[in-house]
Amino acid sequence: MRFVLFAALLLATRLAVAASVEESTFAKLDAAMAQARQDQMPLLAPEAWERATEANTRAHDNFERKRSPTQVDKYITEAMTAIAAGTNTIKVGHATFDPVMTSRTNALSAGADQLAARIYTTGEEQFHKAAATLEHGHPEKAQTQAAEAVQSYRTAELEAIKGAILRDARHLLAQADQENVEKYAPLTLGQARASLAEADRAIVEDRYDTDRARLLAKQAKEQASHALHLAAQIKGVNSSNRTFEEVLLRSEAPVVDIANALGVTPDLTNGVASTAASTLAAVKDAQHNLAQMRIDLDERDERIATLETTLGGVSKETVALNTLLAEQQERRDQVVQVEKLFEPNEAEVLRIGNAVVIRLVGLSFDSGGATIKGDQAALLAKVEKAIDILNDSVITVEGHTDSFGGDESNLELSQRRADAVRAYLLANMNLAAYRISAMGYGETRPISTNDTAEGRARNRRIDLVMSRSGD
């Protein structure tokens, strides 16, 4: 038993010594290999890296086979020499191949190695070829080959972005083709195809701002699903005892249910059109009432807070409280006057905290433009009257956009539009410049969804925020 324990201890000691010797022998080479990999030698100096890797493998193999230290050192020296040669090439490669490295990184970030593997692999091969050419001392030829790799990587990146965004819609349209949906729901299927094509164009136009493309792809997916559903329903009518009357009645039922829930009497004498219109009107009334209730609640909270603050102060007099309440009532009366100036399609007048906000829903600009058009004069004349009514206010003209377009360009556009409105008001009113400022917020303060045309239209707006001096 003692002999077995002694033998095991002796073996462990020898293994530990061998590992220590190996570590000390290869320490410098292992560190150099790790640094070369970090410096991207496999990409920028592939032949030097291949020589270094092969020599490193042989050095370890000879060590394990207990070959002479001279033989091991020979291969270690070969590996170190190859790394040194590659290091010089790397310095030139970083300058020569900066565009291709950037395009490669972008392609990988988009998942091109998976979603556009064939084109990405072509780019890898072209890059490897260009790097080898540079190693052989032909920088101009290497640049030409690198340009080909850049094009491949960018194409792969674009295809990967398209694949990620358009995949589901493409799949559904392929399914629609297999199920011959064209025969039964050609209009809806055509809409899906058009949305998909527009999404594809949006990605080509700007592959890095994909908000619009994603929305269009989502729209195409929904339209394709709708077309598949319609086709299934039509096929069902053709292959069963159900009549078109039964199908139409079933389609009207949800509208009737919604109308009943809103207290609208359904009228199906001309189909669902009249009921849908009255139901929509009821929804808009409910939305308006809800908005007004919120405003009233804010005013109530403001009055309560004012009363609590005023009554809690020992030095506050009843006269001061009455004065404050009178000022608040005056402000409410002014807001009512301002509201009466505008039609619903011109402006919304809101109380937000202590400020009055005039949301100019009727003020529009050309796409990408910030010039106030001549047909806006009547609306802006009403704005001037509103400013005269709220004559103790300081005004901030706020510009806002929807989410389509780049963040920086939207911010710049919103600022130009706010500046244009400020300049117009200063030019047409006896208004001190210090009373009015302009601020662009771009797409950062939406008031509605950016997923629908109606929502984006609400988000593209000019708000006049009017606060009393000292508030």
C-alpha positions, 0 to 999 in steps of 0.5 A: 500500500505504501509503495502504491502511494509513493508511486502516485506521489512520484507521478504527480510530482513529475507531472507538476514539474513537466507542466512547470517546465512546459509553461516556462518554455512556452510562456513568451510564445504563448503571450506573443500568440495571444497578443497577435490574435488580439491585434487581428493577425489572423485577418490582417496577416493570414500567412504569417499567422498560419506560419506562426500557428504551424510552428507553435503546434510543432514546438508543442508536439516536439516537447510532448514527444520529449525531443531535444530542447534544440528542436523545440527551440527551433520551432519556437524561434520560427513561430516568434519570427513569423509573429514579428513579420506579421506584426509589421504587416498589421501596422500597414494593414490597419491603415490599408484595410480600415474601410473593409474592417468597418464594413465587416464589423457592420455585416457581423452586427447585422448577422450576415454570417448567418442571414447572408452566409454565401455573400459574407463568405465571399467577402471573407475570401476576398479579404483574405486574398487582399491581406495575403497580397499586402503581405507579399508587398503589393499595397495597391493591388491589395486595396483594389481587392479590399474594395471588392471585399467591402462591396461584398460585406456591405451587400451581405449586411444589406441582405441580412438587415432585409432578412431580419426585417422582411423574413416573416412577411416574405414567408407569409407571401410565399405561403399565399402563393402556395395556397393560390390566394391571388385567386380569392383575395387579389386586392389584399394580397396586392397591398401586402406585396406593395408594402413589402416592396416599399419596405425593401426600398426603405432599407436600401435608402437607409439601412441604419434607420429602419423605423419606417421599414419595420412598420411597412414590414409589419403592415405587409405581414398583417396584410398577407395574413389578412389575405390568407384569412380572406381566402380561407373564408371564401374557400369555405363558402365555396366548399360548404353550405354557408352562404355569402349572407351568413358570412356578411352577417358574421362580419357585421356582428363585431361592429354591432357589439361595439356599438351596443357597448358605446350606447349607439343604436345599430343601424344596418339598413345600409350595411355597417357603414352608418353604424361604423360612422356613428360608433366612431363619432361616439369613440371620439366624443368619449376621447374628448370627454376623457381629455376634458375630465383630465384637464378638470382634474388637473385644475382641481388638484391645482386649486387644492394645492393652492388652497393648502399652501395658502391656508397653511401659511400663518402670514397669508391673508384672506385677501391674498387667497381671494386674489389668487383664486380670482387670477385662476378664474381669469386664466380659465376664462382666457382659456375658454376665449382662446378655445373659441378661436379655433376649429377642431381641425386647426388647434387643440387648446390644453391645460398642462400644469400651469401652462396653456398649450396651443397644439397647432394640428392644422399647421403643416409643412412640406416634407423635410421643409420649414417654410410657412406657406401662404395658406397658413396665414389665417390660422396664424392670425388666430394664434396672434389673437390667442397671444393677445388674450394670454398677454401676460405669458412667455411663449415657447414654440416647440417643434416635434416630428414623428420617428421616421428619419434619423434622430439628428435630422429630425432634431434639426428639422424640428428646430428649423420649424420652431424657429420659422414660427417664432420668426413669423410671430415676431415679424407680424406682432408687436411682441418683445423678442424675450417673450418668445423662444423656440425649441426643437425636440425631434422625435423624443416627445411623441403624443401618439403611436408612430405605427400608423399614419394618423399617429405620425401626423399627430406627432408632427406638430408645433406646440405653443407653450404659454406660461405666466411670467414667474410660474 
